[in-house]
């Protein structure tokens, strides 16, 4: 556990965060926060001089296809198959409330 972290430090942080901690919680959180700080110190000690900084671990590329106009279904033929169509649009029941 981090030797620099004391129970009083954790109590001060808890007080600043407006948290009320019991004595058991203070002991537990002091130990846990100490482990977290030790891990952060281990990470900080790594030699990263030859590591290139990245924002994302993988190359980000656009994988969508080009937008190309192609022949589609005939609008009038599709609307003719609909149970209810008006003014060139499909008519559907309301989501909220009763169906017409």
Backbone as CSV, one residue per row, in Angstrom:
resi,resn,N_x,N_y,N_z,CA_x,CA_y,CA_z,C_x,C_y,C_z
1,UNK,0.836,-1.182,0.000,0.000,0.000,0.000,0.875,1.236,0.000
2,UNK,0.359,2.306,-0.556,1.104,3.556,-0.641,1.436,4.065,0.756
3,UNK,2.732,4.262,1.007,3.177,4.687,2.336,2.797,6.139,2.614
4,UNK,2.591,6.943,1.561,2.301,8.361,1.756,0.843,8.621,2.115
5,UNK,-0.040,7.688,1.842,-1.466,7.878,2.086,-1.803,7.513,3.527
6,UNK,-2.466,8.419,4.205,-2.859,8.158,5.590,-4.374,8.121,5.707
7,UNK,-4.795,7.616,6.826,-6.231,7.558,7.120,-6.805,8.970,7.175
8,UNK,-6.022,9.909,7.661,-6.462,11.313,7.735,-6.658,11.907,6.335
9,UNK,-5.801,11.487,5.379,-5.964,11.952,3.998,-7.313,11.502,3.437
10,UNK,-7.641,10.259,3.665,-8.911,9.719,3.166,-10.078,10.408,3.869
11,UNK,-9.946,10.664,5.157,-11.003,11.360,5.892,-11.193,12.771,5.339
12,UNK,-10.095,13.430,4.982,-10.180,14.786,4.426,-10.876,14.764,3.069
13,UNK,-10.512,13.818,2.220,-11.147,13.702,0.904,-12.630,13.401,1.071
14,UNK,-12.973,12.528,1.997,-14.375,12.202,2.248,-15.128,13.437,2.725
15,UNK,-14.501,14.215,3.584,-15.135,15.434,4.091,-15.348,16.434,2.953
16,UNK,-14.351,16.576,2.062,-14.487,17.482,0.923,-15.602,17.023,-0.026
17,UNK,-15.779,15.714,-0.137,-16.832,15.158,-0.985,-18.165,15.087,-0.243
18,UNK,-18.183,15.594,0.984,-19.383,15.581,1.841,-19.901,14.162,2.069
19,UNK,-18.956,13.253,2.336,-19.288,11.868,2.644,-19.041,11.613,4.124
20,UNK,-19.935,10.902,4.733,-19.751,10.502,6.119,-19.339,9.033,6.112
21,UNK,-18.139,8.768,6.630,-17.609,7.409,6.645,-17.426,6.930,8.071
22,UNK,-17.720,5.664,8.289,-17.478,5.061,9.598,-15.982,4.754,9.716
23,UNK,-15.561,4.364,10.907,-14.152,4.006,11.112,-13.758,2.805,10.254
24,UNK,-14.663,1.818,10.149,-14.369,0.648,9.316,-14.237,1.039,7.852
25,UNK,-15.112,1.940,7.398,-15.043,2.393,6.007,-13.758,3.177,5.750
26,UNK,-13.361,4.000,6.703,-12.104,4.741,6.544,-10.928,3.791,6.400
27,UNK,-10.891,2.752,7.216,-9.797,1.776,7.116,-9.828,1.059,5.766
28,UNK,-11.014,0.634,5.346,-11.157,-0.081,4.078,-10.770,0.807,2.902
29,UNK,-11.296,2.033,2.880,-11.024,2.922,1.753,-9.580,3.409,1.734
30,UNK,-8.969,3.515,2.886,-7.547,3.890,2.922,-6.719,2.806,2.252
31,UNK,-7.024,1.555,2.560,-6.309,0.439,1.936,-6.575,0.395,0.428
32,UNK,-7.838,0.502,0.045,-8.191,0.422,-1.375,-7.591,1.576,-2.173
33,UNK,-7.685,2.786,-1.649,-7.115,3.939,-2.348,-5.598,3.824,-2.412
34,UNK,-5.004,3.247,-1.397,-3.560,3.019,-1.423,-3.165,2.085,-2.558
35,UNK,-3.945,1.020,-2.759,-3.671,0.094,-3.865,-3.812,0.790,-5.218
36,UNK,-4.829,1.632,-5.332,-5.037,2.366,-6.586,-3.860,3.295,-6.859
37,UNK,-3.415,4.002,-5.841,-2.276,4.915,-6.012,-0.987,4.162,-6.318
38,UNK,-0.810,2.996,-5.703,0.363,2.171,-6.019,0.336,1.735,-7.480
39,UNK,-0.829,1.346,-7.960,-0.947,0.938,-9.363,-0.663,2.129,-10.290
40,UNK,-1.162,3.291,-9.934,-0.891,4.488,-10.736,0.609,4.780,-10.744
41,UNK,1.276,4.572,-9.622,2.733,4.790,-9.558,3.454,3.778,-10.439
42,UNK,2.975,2.519,-10.450,3.571,1.507,-11.329,3.416,1.912,-12.789
43,UNK,2.246,2.408,-13.160,2.001,2.842,-14.535,2.875,4.038,-14.888
44,UNK,3.042,4.920,-13.930,3.851,6.117,-14.150,5.324,5.770,-14.320
45,UNK,5.760,4.654,-13.759,7.164,4.256,-13.823,7.526,3.582,-15.145
46,UNK,6.555,3.249,-15.972,6.834,2.581,-17.251,7.598,3.492,-18.197
47,UNK,8.534,2.903,-18.949,9.297,3.643,-19.952,8.505,3.639,-21.254
48,UNK,7.944,4.773,-21.606,7.113,4.881,-22.797,7.728,5.794,-23.851
49,UNK,9.034,5.942,-23.811,9.683,6.875,-24.736,9.517,6.464,-26.192
50,UNK,9.468,5.173,-26.508,9.345,4.731,-27.892,7.909,4.357,-28.274
51,UNK,6.968,4.643,-27.405,5.574,4.311,-27.676,4.892,5.531,-28.285
52,UNK,4.291,5.317,-29.441,3.610,6.414,-30.126,2.263,6.655,-29.453
53,UNK,1.973,7.910,-29.187,0.697,8.257,-28.571,-0.431,8.020,-29.560
54,UNK,-1.498,7.425,-29.087,-2.646,7.162,-29.946,-3.932,7.567,-29.238
55,UNK,-4.913,7.944,-30.042,-6.223,8.249,-29.487,-7.113,7.023,-29.541
56,UNK,-6.724,6.061,-30.390,-7.529,4.853,-30.566,-6.574,3.703,-30.863
57,UNK,-6.802,2.518,-30.293,-5.841,1.425,-30.494,-5.824,0.850,-31.904
58,UNK,-6.885,1.079,-32.660,-6.959,0.547,-34.020,-7.126,1.692,-35.003
59,UNK,-6.672,1.467,-36.229,-6.875,2.473,-37.252,-8.353,2.662,-37.524
60,UNK,-8.809,3.880,-37.475,-10.219,4.156,-37.681,-10.420,4.544,-39.144
61,UNK,-11.184,3.732,-39.855,-11.468,4.019,-41.249,-12.971,3.944,-41.474
62,UNK,-13.417,4.660,-42.471,-14.816,4.652,-42.813,-15.108,3.389,-43.611
63,UNK,-16.013,2.557,-43.123,-16.273,1.273,-43.764,-17.592,1.254,-44.526
64,UNK,-18.225,2.405,-44.682,-19.474,2.429,-45.424,-19.197,2.540,-46.919
65,UNK,-20.125,2.066,-47.704,-19.949,2.095,-49.152,-20.252,3.493,-49.676
66,UNK,-19.841,3.753,-50.896,-20.156,5.018,-51.535,-21.661,5.103,-51.760
67,UNK,-22.189,6.298,-51.659,-23.606,6.521,-51.875,-23.850,6.655,-53.376
68,UNK,-24.404,5.600,-53.966,-24.626,5.564,-55.410,-26.117,5.402,-55.669
69,UNK,-26.652,6.234,-56.544,-28.061,6.132,-56.895,-28.254,4.904,-57.773
70,UNK,-29.209,4.041,-57.390,-29.507,2.823,-58.157,-31.013,2.740,-58.355
71,UNK,-31.459,1.949,-59.316,-32.905,1.791,-59.514,-33.555,1.237,-58.248
72,UNK,-34.764,1.695,-57.988,-35.465,1.284,-56.778,-36.849,0.785,-57.153
73,UNK,-37.642,0.474,-56.148,-39.016,0.027,-56.382,-39.853,1.203,-56.890
74,UNK,-40.858,0.891,-57.688,-41.772,1.908,-58.179,-42.674,2.347,-57.028
75,UNK,-42.701,3.641,-56.760,-43.434,4.173,-55.623,-44.926,3.833,-55.705
76,UNK,-45.535,4.032,-56.855,-46.966,3.768,-56.986,-47.283,2.287,-56.786
77,UNK,-46.407,1.416,-57.269,-46.633,-0.031,-57.109,-46.555,-0.427,-55.646
78,UNK,-45.612,0.138,-54.918,-45.461,-0.185,-53.498,-46.644,0.363,-52.708
79,UNK,-47.039,1.604,-52.980,-48.174,2.182,-52.266,-49.469,1.434,-52.568
80,UNK,-49.572,0.859,-53.758,-50.766,0.089,-54.105,-50.885,-1.170,-53.255
81,UNK,-49.777,-1.694,-52.738,-49.793,-2.894,-51.896,-50.049,-2.573,-50.422
82,UNK,-50.003,-1.301,-50.064,-50.169,-0.912,-48.661,-51.620,-1.033,-48.243
83,UNK,-51.891,-1.405,-46.973,-53.265,-1.483,-46.503,-53.957,-0.121,-46.524
84,UNK,-53.181,0.948,-46.296,-53.769,2.285,-46.292,-52.707,3.277,-46.747
85,UNK,-53.013,4.013,-47.819,-52.088,5.020,-48.332,-52.890,6.227,-48.782
86,UNK,-52.367,7.418,-48.445,-53.022,8.669,-48.850,-51.964,9.675,-49.255
87,UNK,-52.249,10.413,-50.294,-51.378,11.501,-50.759,-49.948,11.026,-50.995
88,UNK,-49.769,9.814,-51.516,-48.441,9.301,-51.828,-47.636,8.858,-50.621
89,UNK,-48.322,8.610,-49.483,-47.620,8.182,-48.258,-48.345,7.006,-47.631
90,UNK,-47.596,6.232,-46.854,-48.196,5.150,-46.076,-48.948,5.756,-44.903
91,UNK,-50.085,5.214,-44.561,-50.819,5.612,-43.361,-50.657,4.490,-42.344
92,UNK,-50.235,4.859,-41.156,-50.027,3.877,-40.093,-50.789,4.334,-38.858
93,UNK,-51.173,3.395,-37.994,-51.874,3.782,-36.761,-50.955,4.616,-35.865
94,UNK,-51.564,5.476,-35.084,-50.802,6.268,-34.121,-50.131,5.339,-33.125
95,UNK,-48.973,5.726,-32.656,-48.278,4.906,-31.662,-48.959,5.034,-30.312
96,UNK,-49.319,6.237,-29.953,-50.007,6.475,-28.679,-51.484,6.701,-28.953
97,UNK,-52.329,6.209,-28.136,-53.752,6.404,-28.324,-54.353,5.258,-29.134
98,UNK,-55.567,5.454,-29.525,-56.272,4.397,-30.256,-56.044,4.523,-31.748
99,UNK,-56.106,3.405,-32.402,-55.985,3.383,-33.864,-57.219,4.013,-34.471
100,UNK,-57.109,4.651,-35.630,-58.277,5.299,-36.251,-59.314,4.288,-36.671
